[in-house]
């Protein structure tokens, strides 16, 4: 077991600290310039589409979903425990300057996720009366024959393992931990409850998943945002210093406290970029499964609204978490991850801090379980057919229960590894389709 942990750790360091960090950012920069800064030019249109399509009534369109439902299903997966623990880890390891690099990587990531959504829309299919799509479809459209089949199959296996099984174990573990700490409830009881509710949603198919995310995602975002804003209002003087430290320590860590902490510009970049990309999932190939189902008039329309998912995840949720940690002074505790975030909320809310974090963890982790289950389901159906979906759903429910009771450090590291491995075929396929993305975007803009 120790040997396996060492192997996984070495692979993760190579993937996330070096290879993927540069590949994901480079892909974002490439699409940003190829599409003439689409994230700036179409930002207003994206916000207009987001609020114009806002709805809690659960109405889907035809065999697919509404554009807003597709977005909330994607955000359900994007906004998870990483938005609390991820920001805290980035700051603890890379200093406040890591947040600047997190913003920068998210800016370029908006162009990547636009391209993913456009290609998912362009190559989607209707199978058994259900609209479906994702990287396996645009990978096969880019590479015909055995290479495309292998690349798509490799992606499918990686995402099923990373998100459907291992990732969902870790999410249920986060819920179990937070509820035991806040209320003293047995983890197994929490795990069974989460699994039963999840199974009810899983078995309703994509329509029920969309109905659920459309209602819960806006509520959980508002709840967390309001809580963070209350703390920032209570620590108003610390907010200005927080922004000062973010910008100064992004380029000159030693001028604040970085020298003493051993933080360098390279560390700030490394942890900011890696944690940011891991949180918003731009380029990972997960969210295109949701965006493929939207019923829109042109693929670019969903690409534009997909960019709003990255904006909400990183520029709003992650940024608020970072500002809470920095403005409350919790960073000086020496803690990291979710413990650091919890200390920050405890310092402002007192005993209610644990309860607030527990509720947020329930929202964030549970919606991620729903989103990640669906992304895995699309690939199970692609590899094994419709009959395998119920078996897959049962296995995910079992993993959710088991995950709630275990210490899953190795499982989380393995999920990280398979997350990284699924990025590679996705980026290869996406870059091969860059000409198609460009033509579709130009066609859309000329029609407008």
N, C-alpha and C positions, 0 to 999 in steps of 0.2 A: 504493500500500500504506500509506504514511504517513497519507493522508487517511482510509482505512478504519479504521486504528487510532485516529485522533482521534475519528471518529464513534462507534465502539464504546465508547471511553472515556467520552464525554459521555453516551451512553445508559445505561451502567452506573452512572455516578455518580448520575444522576437516579433510576434504578430502585432501586439498593441503598442509597444513602446517604439517600434521602428517601422516595420513594413507597412502596416495598415495606416498608421498616422500620416505617413507621407503619401500613400496611395489615395486615401480618402480626400485629403486636402488638395492634392494635385488634380484629382478628378473634379472636385468642386471648382477649382480655379479654371480648369479647362472649359467646363460648361458655362461658367460665369462669363468668360470672354467670348466663347462661341455664340452664346445667346444674348450678347450685348447687355450684360448686367440685368437679366430678366427679373431678379429679386428686387431691384430698385424700380425698374420701369413698370412692373406690374404689382407692386406692393399695394397701392391704393385700390386697384381692382380686386386684389385678394381679400382685403379687409371689407370691401363692399360686398363681395360674394359671401364672405363668412357671416356677416350680420344680416345680409339680405336673405340668406337661406336658413337663418336660425329658426329652429322649430323643436318643440318637445312632444309633438303629437304622434310621432312614430310612423308617419306615412312614407312607405317606400314607393318606388316607381317601376311599374312593369315587372320584369324578372330580376331587376337589379335594385339598387338602393338610391336614395336621394344623395346629392353631392354632400350635404351636411352630415348625413348618416355615415357616409364613407369616411369623411374627415374625423368624426368623433370615434369611429372604430379604430382609425389609425392613431389618434391621440390617446385612446385608451391604452394602447401598447407603448406609445412613446413616453407618456407621463406615468412613471412608476416609482418604485423605491429609490431608483437612481437619482431622481430629482431632489431627494432629501439627502441620501447617503453619498451620491455621486458628487454633488457640489461640495459637501463637507470633506470628502477624500481629496478632491482636487486642491482645495485651499490648504488642508493640513500638509499635503505632500509637496505642492508647488507654490504655496504662498498665495496671497490675495491676487497677485499678478496673473495667476492661472485663469482667473475669470475673464480677463481681457482676451486671452488666446482662445478661451471657450467661445466667446462672442464671435471672434474672427472666423473660427472654424465653422460655426453655425451659419454665418453669413454666406460663406461659400457652399455650405451644405444645402442651403435653400435652392441653389441652382441644380444640385445633384438630385434632390428629392423631386423637383419639378420634372426632371428628365425621366426619373423612375415612373412617376405617375402617368406621364404622357405615353411612355412605351407600354405600360400596363394596360392603359385604355386602348391603345392602337392594336395590341395583339390579343386582346381578351377573346374568350369564346363563350358560347352558351352550351352547357353540358347538363343533360337531365333536367332541362328547364331552369337551370340556375346559371347566372352570369358569373364567370370565374376568370381569373387572370393573375399574373405575377411574373417574377423573373424567369421561371421555367419556360414560359411562353415566348418572352422576347429573346431569351438565350437561344432557343431553337429556331427562331426566325432569323437570327444573326448567323448561326452556324448550322448548316444542314448536315445530315449524316451522323456518323457515330460520335464525332467530337462533340457536337451539340447535345446529343442524347446523354453522353457521359457527363458533360458539364452541368446540364439541367438535373440529372439524377444525383450528382454530388451535392448540388445546392439543396435539393429536396431532403436528402438524408440529414444533412447538417442542420437545417432549420427545424426539422422534426425533433431531433435530439436536443438541440440548443434551447429552443423555445417551448415546444410542446411538452417535453418531459422534464429535463433538468432545470430549465429556467422557471417553470411553474412550481417546482419543488421549492426553489429558493423564495419565490414570491409568497407562497403559503407559510413558509418558515418566518418571514418578516411579519406577517399578520399574527401568527402564533406568539412570537416573541413580544411584540408590542402589547398585545392584549393580556398576556401573562404579567408583564411589568406594570401595566396600568390598572388592571382589575383583578389580577390573581386568578384568572380563568385558566383551567388546564388546557395545554396546547392541543391535545388530541380532540377535545370537545370543540375547540375553535376550528380545527382542521376538518372535522366531520361536517360542521355547519357550512363552512366555505365550500366544501366539495359537493354537498347536496344542492346548494343554491346554484353552483357552477354547472352541475349536471343538468338541472332544469333549463338553464340558458343554452347549454351546448346542444341538447336534444331538440331545441326549437329551430335549429339551423341558423343561417345567416340573417334571416329576417328578425328573429328574436334577439340575436346578438346586437343587431343594429338598433332595435327598439330599446334595448337596455342601455347601450352606450350613449345614445342620443339624449337620454334623460339624465344619466348619472355623471357623465363627463363634465358638462357645464356646471352642475351643482358642486362637484368635488373641486373644480378649479376655483369657483367663487369662494367656497369655504376656506380653502388654503390661502388664496390671495388676501382675503379680508383679515385672516389671522396674522399673516405676515405684515400687512400694512399697519395693524394695531401696534405690533411690536416696534416697527420703524418709527411710528409716531411717538411712542414712549421713549425711544432712544434717538430723537431727532438730531442731536449734536453728533452722534456717532455715524450717521449716514454720510455726511460730507467727508469725514475722515475715511470711511470705507471706500468711497469712490476715488479719493486721493491715493490710497494705498493700492487699489486695483490698477490704476494707470501708471503710477510711479514704479511699482514692483514688477510690472510687465517688462520693463526695459532696464531698470536699475534696482534690483532687489537689495543690494548692499546699502543703498541710501536710506532705507527704512530699518528693517530688522533682518533682512535676508542673509546678510553676511554671518550673523551670529547663528542663524538657524541652518546654515549650509544650503540655502536656496539660491539657485542661479537662474539666469534667463532660460537656459535650456530646460531646467526642471519645470519652470512655470509653463513653458510651451508644451512640454511633453504631457504633463498631467491635465492641463487645461484642454488641449486638443483631444486627447484620448477619452477623457471622461465626458466631454461635450458631445462628441460623435457617438459614443456608446449610448448616451441618454436619448438624443433626438433621432437616432437610427438612420440618419441620412446616408445613403450608399450601402446600407446593410442588406437591402432587398426584402425587408419585412413589410413595411407599410404599402408597397405597391399592390399587395393582395387585396387590401381594402379599397384603394383608389380605383382599381380595375372594375369594381362593381357599380360605381356611380353612373347614373343615367344623365349624361350631359350631351350637348350638341357637338362638342369638339374636344379631343383629348387635351388640348392646351387649357381648357377651362378647369379641368380637374387638376392639372399641373399647377396652375396658379393658386388654387385653394389648398393644395398639398403643402405649398411653401408656408402657409399660415400655421401648420402643425409644428414645424421647426421653430418658428417665431414664438409661438405660445410656450413650447417646451423649454427652450433655452433662454430667450430674451425676457420672458416673464417669470415662469415658475422657478427655473434654476437661479436666475438673478436674484429673485426675492429671497430664496434660501441663503444665498451667499451674503446678501446684505444683512440678513438677520444674524448670521453667525459673526460677521465682522463688527456690526454696530453694537452687539451686546458684549463684546470682548471675550466670547467663549473660546476663541482660538488659543488664548494663552493657557488654557487648561491642559494642552498637550494631547487631548483626545483626537480621534479621527472617526470618519464614517458616521453612521447613524447616532452613535453615542455623542459625538460633537454637536450634531444638529439638535439632539434632545436636550443637551445642556443649555444651548442657546434659547430654546423655547421655555425651558424650566426657569431660566433666570428672569424671564419676563412674566410668565404666567403662573409661576409657583407650581403647586401640586397639579393644577389644570394642564400644565405643559405636557405631562405624560399622556393624559387623556386626549389632548389635541393631536399629538403625534400618533397615538393609537388609531384614532378615527381617520387621520390622513393616510396612514399606512394601509388601513382597511380599504379605503377608496382607491388609492393608487395601485396597491398590489393586486386587488381583486379585478379591477378593470384591465390590468395588464394580463392577468391569467386568461380573461375572456378574449382579449385581442390576440395573444400569443397562441391560444388554442386554435382560433380560427385560421391563423396563418399556417399552422401545422396541418390543419384539416385539408386545406386546399392542396397541399403537397402529398398528403396521404392518398387523397382521391386521385391525384395525378399518377402516383406510382402504383397503387394497388386497387383502385376502383372504388365505387360508391359503397360496396358492401363492407369495406374495411373501416369506414368512418365510425361506426358504433363501437367497434373494438378499440379504436384509437381513443374515442371519448371515454370509455371505461378505464383505459390505462391512465389517461390524464387525471381522472378523478382519484384513482388509487395513488398516483404520484403526489397529488395535492395533499392527501391525508398523511402519507408517509413524510412528506417534506415538512409538515407543520410540527412534527415531533422530534426531528433530528437536527444535529449540528451539521450543516451542509457546506462547509468550506470547500471541500474537494469537488462537490457537485457544482457549486457556483463557479469554481475555476474551470471545470470542464465545460460548463455552459459558455463561459467567456471564450474558451478555445474554439468550440464549434460555431459560436457567433462570428469569430474572426475568420474561420475557414469558409463560412458561407458568403462572406463579403467578396472573396476572390472571384468566384464564378460570376457573381452579380455584376461586379465592376467590369470584368472582361466583356460580358454580354452587353452592358450598358454603353461602354465606350465604342463597341463595334456598331451600335445603333445610333451613334451621335449624329450621323448624317440624316437619319430619319427624323430624329428629334428636331433638328434644325429646320428641315423642310416643313414639318407639321406646324412648327411655331411661326414660320414665315407665312405659311398659308393662312393660319388663323389671324395674324395681324393684318394681312392684306385684305381679308374679308371684312375685318372690323373697319 
